[in-house]
């Protein structure tokens, strides 16, 4: 059975689109559990955002993010693999409740989505703390600290094979771009995968990939 192309369709909606659809009782149960997951997920994201604020109170935010990348126990490569794959990235976005569009053009897949984790927190809390220009390398000023952690994490893991353009405002889409053309990224070795055996910045040890931040690699 062929794998589905990368998509951002939530599970309850996918079930409703089946022909024939599951029984009403099954759909109701999935909707109920999905709502419970949403509440728990939002709470965990708010806790991570709050802990980032606390930790950054007495040390540089970029140092805090580097420690999260290097010392947490669940690596991003355990969620999406050591090789960047658009289907795995799409599954990760769905797991965080992100919805939006997917556009494939040759070796490049572009996800434009309403982020279901940090972006959702920003939409619900527009006054959340943001980064200053140059405070976190590669992250534009005015983006939330949570988004800065996400961008740094993905950059460490994927290099130019997996990039993030965080939105300038909470009501704008976040854009993730995934390329399977390794020639586009000299640091992306298909033999070892991104983040392995390369100098990727502070917090990443040789051979152990990326250990993403709090909440089992949550974005």
MIDO-908252 format. One line per 5 residues: number of its first residue (from 0); their letters; for each residue z, y, x of C-alpha. Coordinates in steps of 0.25 Angstrom, whole numbers, plus 5000, padded with zeros to 4 digits. Layout:
<atoms>
NUM	A	Z:Y:X; ...
</atoms>
This chain:
<atoms>
0	XXXXX	5000:5000:5000; 4996:5013:5006; 5006:5024:5009; 5006:5036:5000; 5001:5048:5007
5	XXXXX	5012:5059:5011; 5017:5066:4998; 5029:5074:4993; 5030:5068:4979; 5045:5065:4976
10	XXXXX	5048:5051:4972; 5051:5054:4957; 5038:5061:4955; 5030:5049:4962; 5037:5039:4953
15	XXXXX	5033:5048:4941; 5018:5048:4946; 5018:5033:4947; 5009:5025:4937; 5016:5019:4930
20	XXXXX	5028:5027:4933; 5042:5020:4934; 5051:5019:4922; 5058:5031:4917; 5071:5026:4921
25	XXXXX	5066:5024:4935; 5061:5038:4936; 5074:5044:4930; 5082:5036:4941; 5073:5041:4952
30	XXXXX	5074:5056:4947; 5089:5054:4946; 5090:5049:4960; 5081:5059:4966; 5089:5070:4960
35	XXXXX	5102:5065:4966; 5094:5064:4980; 5090:5078:4978; 5104:5083:4976; 5109:5075:4988
40	XXXXX	5098:5080:4997; 5100:5094:4993; 5115:5093:4997; 5112:5087:5010; 5102:5098:5014
45	XXXXX	5112:5109:5010; 5122:5102:5019; 5112:5101:5031; 5109:5116:5029; 5124:5120:5028
50	XXXXX	5127:5112:5040; 5116:5118:5048; 5122:5132:5045; 5135:5127:5049; 5130:5121:5062
55	XXXXX	5122:5134:5065; 5134:5142:5064; 5139:5140:5078; 5126:5135:5085; 5111:5138:5086
60	XXXXX	5104:5132:5074; 5093:5126:5083; 5104:5118:5091; 5110:5113:5078; 5096:5108:5073
65	XXXXX	5094:5101:5087; 5107:5094:5085; 5103:5089:5072; 5090:5084:5077; 5096:5077:5088
70	XXXXX	5109:5071:5083; 5108:5067:5069; 5107:5052:5066; 5094:5051:5057; 5081:5054:5065
75	XXXXX	5069:5060:5058; 5061:5049:5064; 5069:5040:5055; 5064:5047:5043; 5049:5049:5046
80	XXXXX	5047:5041:5059; 5044:5045:5073; 5029:5047:5070; 5026:5059:5061; 5020:5053:5048
85	XXXXX	5016:5062:5036; 5021:5051:5026; 5034:5050:5032; 5036:5065:5032; 5032:5066:5018
90	XXXXX	5042:5055:5014; 5053:5064:5022; 5049:5076:5014; 5050:5068:5000; 5063:5063:5005
95	XXXXX	5068:5077:5005; 5062:5081:4992; 5051:5090:4997; 5039:5092:4988; 5026:5098:4991
100	XXXXX	5012:5095:4996; 5006:5086:5007; 4992:5089:5013; 4986:5079:5023; 4975:5084:5032
105	XXXXX	4971:5074:5042; 4983:5071:5051; 4991:5082:5046; 4999:5082:5033; 5006:5095:5028
110	XXXXX	5018:5095:5018; 5020:5108:5011; 5033:5105:5003; 5045:5111:4997; 5056:5106:5006
115	XXXXX	5066:5097:4999; 5077:5099:5009; 5079:5112:5018; 5068:5119:5010; 5075:5116:4996
120	XXXXX	5088:5120:5002; 5082:5134:5006; 5076:5135:4992; 5089:5133:4986; 5097:5141:4997
125	XXXXX	5087:5153:5001; 5099:5160:5009; 5100:5148:5018; 5101:5151:5033; 5088:5152:5040
130	XXXXX	5084:5152:5055; 5081:5164:5063; 5068:5166:5071; 5069:5157:5084; 5082:5150:5079
135	XXXXX	5076:5137:5078; 5063:5134:5086; 5051:5132:5077; 5058:5136:5064; 5054:5150:5058
140	XXXXX	5064:5160:5055; 5069:5160:5041; 5069:5145:5038; 5082:5138:5034; 5090:5131:5045
145	XXXXX	5088:5118:5038; 5073:5120:5039; 5075:5123:5054; 5081:5110:5055; 5070:5103:5048
150	XXXXX	5059:5110:5056; 5066:5107:5070; 5068:5092:5066; 5054:5090:5062; 5048:5097:5074
155	XXXXX	5057:5089:5083; 5052:5076:5076; 5037:5079:5074; 5033:5090:5083; 5019:5095:5079
160	XXXXX	5016:5082:5071; 5026:5087:5060; 5029:5101:5058; 5036:5110:5048; 5033:5124:5043
165	XXXXX	5045:5128:5036; 5043:5138:5024; 5046:5153:5026; 5053:5153:5012; 5060:5143:5004
170	XXXXX	5049:5143:4993; 5038:5139:5003; 5034:5125:5007; 5038:5119:5020; 5026:5113:5027
175	XXXXX	5027:5100:5035; 5015:5096:5043; 5013:5082:5049; 5002:5078:5058; 4999:5064:5062
180	XXXXX	4989:5069:5073; 4997:5067:5085; 4987:5075:5094; 4992:5087:5086; 5006:5085:5093
185	XXXXX	5006:5082:5107; 5021:5078:5106; 5019:5068:5095; 5017:5055:5102; 5013:5044:5092
190	XXXXX	5020:5034:5101; 5034:5039:5100; 5033:5049:5088; 5038:5064:5088; 5052:5066:5093
195	XXXXX	5052:5054:5102; 5051:5055:5117; 5048:5070:5117; 5056:5083:5120; 5058:5088:5106
200	XXXXX	5069:5098:5108; 5084:5097:5107; 5091:5086:5100; 5081:5075:5101; 5084:5064:5111
205	XXXXX	5073:5055:5118; 5068:5043:5109; 5077:5046:5097; 5068:5054:5089; 5074:5065:5080
210	XXXXX	5087:5064:5073; 5086:5074:5062; 5097:5082:5056; 5107:5080:5045; 5106:5071:5033
215	XXXX	5098:5060:5038; 5086:5068:5043; 5086:5077:5030; 5076:5089:5030
</atoms>
